[in-house]
Amino acid sequence: MKKTFFVFLIVIAAVMGISAQDAGRTATATWQVQKYEMDVTLPADNSRTVAVRAVLNLRNISGQPANRLTLRISPLAEVAGIKINDTAAEFDKSEEKINAAVSLNRLVTRLASVPAQGTVAITVDYKIPVKENTPVGSVSPIQAQFLPLSFWYPTPNSWFFARGADTAPFRVKVNTPAGLSAISAGAEIAGSFESKLAGQPFFVAGNWDSVNHSGVTVMMPKGAAAEGQKRAAELASFLSEAMTFAAGFTGKAVDAPLRVVSVRRGAGFGGAGTVLVDEAVFRRPKLDSLTAMNFAEAAAKLSLGSVVSVTGEGHGAISEGLTRYIATQFIESKFGKDVADVERLRQRTAYAAVSKRDAPISIASPIDDYYYPVVANKGAMAWRLLAKRVGPQEFANAIKTGAQDGNLTLAELRAAFSSQKELANLLFDQVTETNLMVGLPVAGAGESKVALRNSGSSDVTVDIAATTEKGQRLVVPASIKAAEYGEAAFKTAEKIVRVEIDPEKLYPQVDYADDVKPQETTDSDPVLAAKRSFDKQDFAGTEKTARVLLQDFPRLDDLRILLGRSLLAQNKNSEAEREFRAVLDEKLPTARNLAWANVGLAEVASKAGQNENAARFVDAAILADAEYGASYAARNVRNRIGGASAAIDPAIRTFFADFDKAASANRKADVEALTMPGEVTRFVNGLSGSTEQWQSSVRTVDRIDPNTILVEANMTVKLLNRDAENVLAVFRLTRLGSGWKLIAVDVFEVRS
């Protein structure tokens, strides 16, 4: 079936490659961007329309004269005109369908013949109305941002181009209304940001406090507390170290300003030395694993993607896979192999979810819905296996040699590892078919043997690990032919109680659950194995499964949280407390687990009658702002122990009285007047014309920062043709001028 799918992909690739500038698996490009120059004007009123003038300096790289140009841009863009070398030109506009969810505007114009290697300047004037704010494109009086995947700028080759999206040096100037300042990448010169490194244009506008640590400028939330100042220093130091580590692979120094910018949405994006981070990070007690990986990958992509350009077929193997490998190696160097192995486990399980319908890395395109899980996660595994085969020093030297000319391709690196051609073919040119299996140990005279199986189409050489009854760990190598059986022997008279094939999990596989005997779970994802029983409220079963799996993954905080919550449900409170505190003490836990650990400690404290301590843990869980479920659970604890704000600002009560009146009267315009433009549009539309009763009783207020609050309210809501319902709601409000505006509904739970 997978071979049939592979053939199907090749056919599709051939069909889509007919047009030289098609959006998908395009074979060649005609135009290459030499530089983007973007002049942006944000609206000073409530029009929510952004005006842009884009100047593209293009080079004809096709090898023959060109007299036709196709540009791609957001379907929202209203193009007023195109100029070619300052002369107005006619253009045709049409839709370019990428998939069921995404389409682009295609702008086609004719121009005087441009010879091979000739250049041309294209000016495009247009406006983009922003109907609803999203992580990639938003406009409001308090913030604005346009990231590349909002398709906000014109470019010749699609963002889904098989050889990689267009990248080039860029200049961005943003004219902002009073109260906002803009940030992009590169040096700030006379109100513009000029990046000499290759990248994709972007900008963020907002209002921050700026600090400098370790040569990194951190734009942190306005009025951040002392803990936020600590996080700013930690983030700056982390990014600086990651940049140095990644640059060691290319041998090229990074000469670009480094910035960290706090945002409400779009965290994780990084471009040409600027990295966006969730503003909630500045309220958490330590760096979380997702933020750490985002920063490490941003550093790797600055070296491999900006300082050294990455192009050609299979570019994702480098731009996503190799950079993730380097980022994980940095995590290992800073926090230890056991922490890095947890990140590798997360990468492996993310890939396992698509492993049975993937495509070869060398032909995968961003148009594929499995693209990033494959090229990033399987790609990182591929490079790790190659590095293991050739040795870390030779591996690093090959990257450094290939990067010396300022460009790196997958073909170059494969040529550098010609001694591993067969392995490279398996990793980059084939879908994953490998499944490695191990049998139960059979004791003999002074030794134990285990049967092995390789169901894949290529030979493998792996380690086999055994654990004896006394806890001794034995490791022997084994080679297993393609689609054949093998055997490993352990020279010991002790009883072997556990065996595992490929304990380092170097090989991409379609199933990891059968790597261990006795088999511990039928799931490749150990967290899923424990969560399945937890969701059934089989807490004793969850405890048993989690304890077994934690022997293999002692640093996996996801499992430890499930163990702690299952112990709490069984009233094993002191044991649960130990697990929750262990998560808080982890070197690099996830943000959601930091929140759940605080929820768990709040539960333990409340059961012991320590309501003051419980309230403190509840506040920490809410301020972590990490996950809906954890925040909701924390509020339930607080309500149970009778926690509430001592005093509610009368202006907040007035806001909700006005909102109740507008919602009950079905006056959409009045409701919209109380919300931040572009925010909660679906929520407002859902109220309009369908509300019979809307009554709020403000219970608590949590202050996020000087201008942002979370308001918890008990609601009585009755919609048309429905009975009245009791609702627990949490509204996020921000200050605008002298009043408050609704920017999000964080919780809306109907209570029976």
N, C-alpha and C positions, 0 to 999 in steps of 0.2 A: 504493500500500500504506500509506504514511504517512497519507494523507488518510482512508483507511478506519479506521486506528488512532485518528485524532483523533476521528472520529465515535463510535467505540466508547467512547472516554474520556468524551465528553459524555453518552452514554447511562448509563454507570456512575455518573457524577457525579449525574445526575438521580435514579437509583434510590437511591443512598446518601444523598441529601439529603432523603428522605422523613421520616426521624426527625430532630427538631430537635437532638438531641444525639448523632447517630451518630458513629462514630469516624473516618470518612473525610472526604469532601468536603461537610461540613455547611454549609448555607446560613446559618443563624442560630444564635445562642446565647441561652439563657434566663438563665443565671446568670453573673455575673462576680465573681471573687474580689477582695475588697478587701484582705484580709490573711491570711497563713498564720501560725499559731503552732504550732510543733512542739516537743514535749517527748519526748526520746529517752533510753532507758536501755539501755546496752550490757551484755551479760552479763558477770558477774564470774567465771563458771565456764566449763565447756566446752559449755554448752547450745547456743550459737550462735543463740540466739533474741533478737531485738531487740524491746523493748516500746516502743510509740509512742502518745502521745495527740496528736491533731491537732485544732486548732480553726480552722475556716474561717469568716471573715466574708464573707458573700455578698450581692450586690445583684441584684435582679430587673431585668434590662435589656431584657426582651422587649417592653415596651409594654403588657402586659396582666397581670392577676393570674395567679399561678402557685401550684399546690398539689402539685406533684410535683418531686422532686429525684433526679437520677441522678449518682452519683459513680463515678469510675473509679480503680482501684488495682491493684497487682501481684496476679497470680493466687496468689502465695504467701501473701498477707496473710490472717491468721486474725482476722476482725473479731469482737470481743466485744460491741460495742454502739454505737449511734448515739443522740445526744441532739440535740434541736432546741430551742434556747433553754433548755438545762438540763433538758429533759423527755425521758425515754427514749422512743424511737420504734421501731416495728417496721420491718424492711427485708427486701427480697428480694435474693438474690444469684444471679447468672447469669454465664455466660461471654460475653465480647464478643470475637469473633475479628477480629483485625486483618489477618493474613495467615497463611501456612502456618507461620511461625516464631514469631509474636507473638500473644498474647492478653492480655486484661485481665479483671479482675473488675469486674462492673457491680453496683453497690449502688443499689437503688431504694427510696425511702421517700416516704410521703405526709406532708404538713404542712398546717397551717392556711393558708388563702389569703394569699399575700404580694402586696400591690399593686405595680403598676409603680413602679420605683425604691425599693421597700421593701427592707429588709435582714433578714437572719436569721443567727444563729450556729449552726454545726453542729459538734458534738464527736464524734470517732470514736476509739474505743479499739481497738487491734489489736496483733498481734504478727507479726513476719516471721521465720520460720526461714530461715537462709542455709545451703543445702546445700553449695554450692560457691562459692568466691570468684571474682568476675569484676571487670573494670575498673569496672563501674557499681555493684556492690554486694558488699561483703566485710566479714567480721568475723573477727578473730583476736586473740590476746593482745597482739600488737605493733602492730596497725593495724586501722582500720575505715573504710569510706567508703560513703556512699550518694549517688549522683549522680541527677539527674532521670530519666534513661532506665532506671533500675532500677524506676521507677513506685512508689517507696516511700511516697508520700504520696497521700491521696485528693484528687481535684479533679474539678470538674463536666465540663469539656471535655477530650477526649482529647488526648494529646501529638501525635496525628496529625490534629488538627482543622485544616480547610483555612484558617481565618482565623488560625491560630496557637495554640500551646498557652497555657494560662492562665499569666499572670505577675502578680505583685503584690508589695508589700512583705512581708517575712517576718521572723519571729523564730525562731531555732533554739537550743534548749538541749539539750546532750548530757551526760548523767550517765555518766562514764567510770570504768572500774576503775582501780585504782592503777597509775601508770606511764604512763598515756596522757593526752593533752590534746586538745581538739577545736578545730577551725577551721571557720568558715563565712564569710559575708560581712557587712559592716556593722560598726558599733561594738560592741565587747565591753562589756557592761554586766551586772555581777553574775552572771557565768558564762554569760550568753546573748549571742548575736550578733543584733543588730537592724539589718536592712537597710531603709532608707527607700526604696530604689530598687526598681523592679519587677524581679522575677526568679523563679526556680524554686528551691524549698528544696533545700539540699544540705549535707553536712558531711563533713569528713575528720578522723579521729582518729589520732594517732601520737605520736612522740617526736622532736623536732627541736632544733637549735640555732637561735636566733632572732637575726637581725641587721637593722639598719635602714640603708638607703642611699637617698638622693634622695627621702625621704618614703615609701618603700616598705618594708614589712616582709617579709623573706625568711625562710621556714622551711626551712632547709637540712638535709641529712642530718647526723645526730649524728656529731661528730668529723671533719667534712670537712677535708681538707688545705688547704694554702695556695692551691692552684689552685682549690679549691672556693670559697674566700673571694673570689677574683677573679671567678669566674663569678657569684656572688651580687651583687656590686656591678654587674657588667655587665648582668645581668638586670634589676635594679632601675632602673638608668638607662635601659635600653631601654624598659621598660614606661612609665616616667614620660614619656619623650619621645613615645611612641606615643599616650598619653592626651592630651597637649597637642595633637598633630597632629590626632587624630580630633575633639576638641572644637571645633576650628576650623571644621569643616563644619556643626556644629549651632549654634554661637554660645552654647552653654550649658556653664558650668563644671561639672566633675565634683566633687561633694562627697561623697566616699566613701573610706573607708580602702582603700588598695591593698596587696594581699598576693600573694606568690609562695610556693607550697607544693610542696615536693618530694614526689613519690609514686612508688611502684613501678609502679602501673597507673593508667590514667585520665588520663595527661598530655594536655594540649591543651584540657581543659575549662576554661571560664572563666565566672564568674557574679558580677555586681554588684560587680566590683572585685577578686575573688580569682581567681587563675590557677594551675592545676596544671601542674607541669613534671616531666618524667622525672628521677629522682634521678641517673641516669647523666650528665646534662648537667653536673653539678658535678665530674665526673671527666674531662671532655673539654678539649682545649686552647683551644677557642674556641666561640662561639655557632654552632649549626648552623641551616640554612635552615628546617627544619620548626618548630623552637622559635621562631625569629624570626617566622615567619608566624603561628603560634599566638598569640604575644603581641600582634602587631599587630592581629589579628582580634579578640582579646579586648578590646583597647582600643576598637576601632571599635564592637563590640557593646555596650560599656558606654555609649557615647554614643547609638548608635542601637539601642535595645532596652531599656535600663534608664533612663537619664536622659530620653530621648525614647522613648515606647512606639511599637511598630510593629505595626499591626493591619490587618485587611481582606483581601480577596481578593488573592492574589499577594503576600502579605507577605514570602515568601521572597526575592523580587527585591530587597528592601531588607535584611532581617535577615541574609541570607546573601550575596547578590550585591553589593549596594552596600557592605557592610562589607568584603568581600574586595577590592573595587576600592580602597577607602580604605586598607586595609592594604597593598596592593601599591604604592600611591602613596607611602606612608610609607617602604617599603623603598627605593623609587627615590630619595626625598629624602635618605635616610641612606647608602645604599651605591652609588647611581648607577643610571642607566637600564639599563646592560648587565646588572647583577645582577637588577634588577626584570624585565627581559625574559626571563631564565631562569625566574623564577617564573611569568610569564605563559605561557611555553612549557609548563611542567608543568600549569598549569590548562587550557590548550588541549588538550593530549593526553589529559588525564583526561576532558574533555568529549567529545572525538572518539570515545572508546570507547563512548559511549551516544548519539551524535548521530543515529544512524539509527533510534532507537526512542524518542526523547524525546517530551515533550508541551509545549505552550505554557507558558511560565513563569507566566502569569497564572492557570492552573488546576492547575498541578502541586501535589501534596500530599505531605507526609511519608510517606504510605502507599505512595508509588511508590518502587521500588527505585532508580530513577535520579534521585530528587529532588535530592539534594545535588550530584551532578556537574552537573546542569542549572542549578538556581537559583543555586548559588555560582559555578561557573566560566563558564557561558554568561552568567549575570547580570552578573558582573564585566566581561565583554567588552561587554555591552550598554551598561552605564553609561560605559565608556571611550569607546565610539563616540559616544554622546550628548554627552559632555563635549567630545570633539573637534569635533563639529558646532557646538555653541552657544558654545564657549569656556570655559576653566576657571573664570573668575571668575563668569560668569552661571550656570554649573552649580552652583558652591558657594553662590551667593546663593539659588538656588531651593531647595536643601536647607535652608538656614538659615531662609528664610521659612516653609517648610512645617513646620519643627520648632518654631516659636515657641510654639504652643499646647500643646506637650508630647506631641503625637501626630503620626505621619507615616504616610501610606498611599501605595500605588502610584498610586492614582487622583489624589491631590494632585500628585504629582510629574509624572505624565503631563500633567495640566492645565497645570502650570508650563512644560512644554516643548511647548505646543500647536503651535508652528511646526514641530516635528519629528514631527507626528502619524503620518505615513505610516511613518517609520522606527521609531517606538515600536510601532506595530502589528506591524511585521515582527519586531521583537525580542522582544516580550512576548506576542503573541497567536497566533503561528504557529510550527509546528515548523520546524526548520532544513531547508531544501531547497537553499540556495545552495551552489554550487560554482563557484569562480572559476578559470579556466584561462588559461594564456598559451602562445603558440606560439613556435617558433624564430624568431630575428630574420632578416629578409630585407634584405640591403643593396641600396641604390639610389644615386641620384645625390646624394651628400652627406648621406644620411640612411639610417637603418635603420627598418623597420617590423616590428611584431609583431602577430599576430592575438590577440584576446581573446575570451573567452566567459563568459557568466553564465548558468548553468543554473537559477537560482532564479526565484521568482515575483515578485520586486521589483527595481526598478532599483537600481543601486549606483554610487557615485562613489568611486574608489580611486586610489591612486598606482601607477605602474608604474616599477620601478627597473631600470636597466641598468648593467652593468659592462663597460667597454671592455678591449681587449687590454692596454692600458697601466695598467689599474687605476683609471681614472677612473669615478666613479659619477654617473650621470645619473638624474633623477627627473622624470616628467611625470604630470599628472593625467589620468584618463579616466573617462567616464561610460558605463555599459553598460546598455542596456535589459534588462528581464526576459526570460529565455529567448531572448536574442539574442546576436549577435556584435558585437565592436567592434574598434578598431584604435588603436595608439599609435605615434607617430613620434618618433624621436630624431635631432635635427639634429647629426650628427657624421659625419665621414668615417672615423673609427676603427672598427675591427672590434669588434662587440659579441660578447662571449663568454658572457654570462649575462644572463637577464632574470627578473624576479620580479614577480608581481602582488600587490598589497596587502602590501608588505614589513613593515608594522607589524602585520599580522594583526589588523586591527580587526574584520572581519566574521566572525561564526560561520559555519563551513562544515562540510559532511559529509566533505570530503577536502581535506587541505592538501598532499599529496604532489605534485599536479600544478600547484602555484603557481609552480614554477621550471622553466626550460628552459635548457640541457639538464637533464633530470630526474635528480636525484641519488639518489633512493630512491623506492620505491613505498609507503612507510609515512608516515603523518602524524606518527608518533613517531620522531624521529631516533635515539633511544637503542635502540629496538627494531630499527631497521635495522642498527645495528652489532652488537647482541647476537645477532642471528640467526646471523650467521657465526661469532661467538665461541663460541656453543653447539655449533656443528658442528666446533669446533677448527680452523677456517680462520683462523688468526691473521694471515696475510698479508692476507687479504680484510678482516678486521676493521680492521687498521691502515689500509688504503687507504680504507675507508668512513669511519672515524673522522676521518682527516685532512681529507677533503673536507668533512664536516659541521661540523668545528670551525672552518672558515673562516666559516661562517654563525653558529655558536654558540660563540664562543671561551671563554665563561665557564661552559659547561655541564660541570660536573665529572663527571657520569655518563659522558659520552663520553670525557673525559680518562682516567678510571680504566680504561675498556675499552681505550683505546689503550695505556696503560701496561702493562696485563696481557698484551696481545697482543705488545708489544715484548719483555716479559720471557720469554714463551713461545718467542720466536725468538732468545733469548740476546742481544738488543740492550740490554744491561743499563744502560749509561750513559744511553741515550735514555729508557729506562723510568724511571730514577731522576729525570730532569728532569720527567717528567710527574707522578710521584707527589709530588714536592716542590711542583710548581705547584698541585696540589690542596690541600695543606696550607697554602699561601700564599693560597688563594682568600679573598675577603672573607666569603662566606657559603656554604660547602660543606654538603652533606648529612652527617648523622652517619655513615651507612653508608660514604660515600666517605672520610671521615676515617679510619675503621677500615681500609678497603681500601688506602688510601695507606700506612698504617703497615705493613700486611702486605706490600705491594709493596717497601717500603724494607727490611724485614726479609729478604725473599728476596734482594734485591740485595746486602745486607751479608753474608748467609750464603754466597753464591756467591763473594764476595771474601775469604772466610775471616775476616771481622770479626764473630765470634760475639758479642762483648760488645755491639756496636752492634745486631746483629740481635735479641738478647734484649731490649734496651731498646725497640725498635720493636714487638716482640711484646707486651710488657707494655702499651704504649699502645693497641694494637688491642684487647686483651682488656678493659682497663678502660673503653674507649669504650662497650662493651656495646651495640653499635649494630645488629648483624645476625648471625644464626646462621652464615651462610657465612663471613663475615670472621673471626669468633671461631674457628671450626673450622680455617680455613686458618692462622691465627696459631699455633694449638696444634700443627699439623703441622710448621710451621717449627721451633718450639721443640723438639719431640721429635726432629727430624732433627739438630739441632745439639747434642743431649744436655742440654738445659736441664731442671732439676728443682729443687724446693725443697730448700734445704740441710738443713732439719730439719722434721719433721712433728710437730705437737702430739700427744702420746699420746692426748689426749681425742678427737681426730678419728679416729685409728686404732681406738679403742675403739668409737666410734659406728658405723663401717663393719663392724666385726666383729659387733656386735649386729644391724645391718641385714641382713648376709649370713645370719646364723643364722635370723632371723625370716622372711626371704624364702624361704630354702631349705626351711624347715619349713612354709611356707604358713600361717603364723599371722598373719592379717590384722590382728587387734587389736594384736599386737606391732609390726607394721610401722606402723600408724596412730599408735601411741604415739611413734614416732620422727619423725613428720611434723608440720608446723604445721597445726592444725585448719583445714579448708577448702581446703587446698592439695594439689596433685598427686593429687587423688582418682581420676582416671582411670588414672594410673600405678599407684597402689596397687591399684585394682580389677583391673588387667591382670595383676598379680603373683599375686593371690590364687587359690589352687587350681590353678595351671598351671605352677609352678616346680619343676623337678627339681634344678637347680644354680644357685647365685648366689654368685659369688665376686669380691670386689673387691680390687684392689691399688692403693692410693693412690699417685699419682705426683707431683702438684704441688698446691700451695695458693696461690691468689691472694686477697689480702685486699682486699675492696671497701671496707669501713669497719670500725671497731672491733668491730662485731657481725655482720658478714656476710662470708662467704668463698665462693670458688668452688673446688671440689675436683675435680681431674681424676683419673680412675681407669681402669686397664685392667681390663676385666671378662671373666669367663668365664660365659656364660649358657646354660642349657639349659632350654627350655620343653617341655611335653608334646608328643609327636609331632613334635619337631623335633630336628635335630642341634645339638650344642654350638656356640656362636658366640663369636667374640672381638669385644668391643665397646669403643669409646672413649666414655666417659661423663663429663659434667661436671655435678656436683650443686651446687646453691646451698643453703648452710646458713646459718642465723641463730641467734644465741645467745638462749636463753630461760632465764632464771634462771642456773643454773650449768652447763647443758648445751646441746647443739646440736639443732636441728630442721631437717628437710629442708623447703624451701619451693618448690623448683623443680628440674626436670631440664632444664638448658640445652642439652645435647648428648647424643645417644644414637645413635652411628653404628656399625653392624655393619661389621667389617673382614674382608675375604676372606683 
